Amino acid sequence: MEQPTSGETPTYTAFAGDRKLASADLPTMLTAVKSHLDTASDPVLIFEDATGRQVDFDFSGSLADVLARHEPPAQKGGPGRPKLGVVSREVSLLPRHWDWLEQQPQGISAALRRLVDDARKREPARERARRARDAAGKVMWSLAGNLPNFEEASRALYAADHPKLTSLIAAWPPDIRSHIERLSHHATTLAAPPG
């Protein structure tokens, strides 16, 4: 559920009421939701797993239309190495930054990649866990805000008390309960020290 890094595929989870339709990559989720919407009229909520943000898609037309409309834009030709996943973008820096980068022995691009990778490695587990917990909280608010024990369950989620959360949501609809438990467990796992 952590924000995907370059090369990782973002995942989405879709619910129709309290029933989970799909939790998968974008094309798989779109296919499941389109199939549901072609036979039912109940509203569907779709969440980006990494952030918990609710997202909307245009499901008009055929499945092929839906998939084509939402496929990632084709890589433009030019600078970069798209086959390796390297994409050229503009970066604005002060002259002193450019001076420092130009002095790096392996080149500017390699220096920038190394700086970003080093910063990502140093990111505290607590911060990654907080982002995952915030994502779980957004999803829980949207799906379960009116369910029994919601407020207590929300406090347990943010206190990282997974056993208490599990107990409080035991009576919730199975798909909602299992999804919230999975998101909460992921946040707890990120917070745990390695080893």
ABEGO torsion letter per residue (X at the ends): XBBBBBGBBBBBBBBBEABBABBBBAAAAAAAAAAAAAABABBBBBBBAAAGBBBBBBABEBAAAAAAAABBBBBBBEBEBAAAGBBBBBBBBBAAAAAAAAABAAEAAAAAAAAAAAAAAABBAAAAAAAAAAAAAAAAAAAAAABBGAAAAAAAAAAGBAAAAAAAAAABBAAAAAAAAAAAAAAAAAABBBX
